[in-house]
């Protein structure tokens, strides 16, 4: 297909698309490997969530929820200590 002075080869366009796709896949793999989540990261996030839930239960004066959340929080903190 001719447009002006530039000739576009359809196979050339296919190779450009293939190269773009290949670069996209490589970048995805590199990004995924750099963003590895460990068990410690998961536990830290869970501890933050449990502390927020405990604070909310204290504001609502819900004793049974406080006890259940506190037990789970202590378990998560002890596991985190044992990991490190």
N, C-alpha and C positions, 0 to 999 in steps of 0.2 A: 504494500500500500504506500503510495507516494503522497507526501504532503510537502509542498514547497521544495526545498532543496534537500530535505532529510528523508531517508528511506528507513522505515521501521521493519526490521526482520522479525516475524512472529516467533521464531526460535530464540532470538535474542531476548525478547520480552519474557518468554518462558523461563530462561535462565536467570533473568533478573528476579522474577517472582520466586524461583526456587532458592536463590541465594538469600533473599529477604526472609523466606520461611526458615531456612537453615539458621540464619543469624538470630531470629526470634526464638527458636528452640534452644539454641546455645545460651542465650541470655536468660531464658527461663530456668535452665538447669543450673547455671551459675548462681542466680538469685536464690533459688530454693536451697542450694547447698550452704549459702551464707546465712540463711535464716533458720538454722536448726534450733528446734525447741527441745530443751532437756527436761528431765523429770523435775529438776530443781526449779526451773522456770514455771512449770505447771503448778508446782506446790506453792510457790510464792504468790502466784495469781489466786490460787484457791484460798490461801491464808488471808490475802487482802479482802477477798469476797466474804469470807466467814467473819472477819472483823467488822465489816460494814453491816452484815446481817445481825451480828451480836449487838452492835450499837443501836440498830433499829429495834431489836427486840427489847433492849433496855428502855428505850424511849416509850415503847408500847406497854412496858411493865408485864411482859409475857414470860413468866418464870420457866415454864416447861420448854419453850423454845430456847431460852437462854442456856438452860442446862444442856440440851441436845447440841446446840451450836458450840458451846464451850468444850464439850467432850470431843467433838470432831476437830475443833481448832487445836486442841492439845495433841491429838493424834497426828495431825498434819505438821505441827511444829516439831514434834519428836522425830518424825520421818525426815524432815528437812535437816535437822541436826545430825542424824545418822548418815545422811548422804554426804555431808561435808565432814 
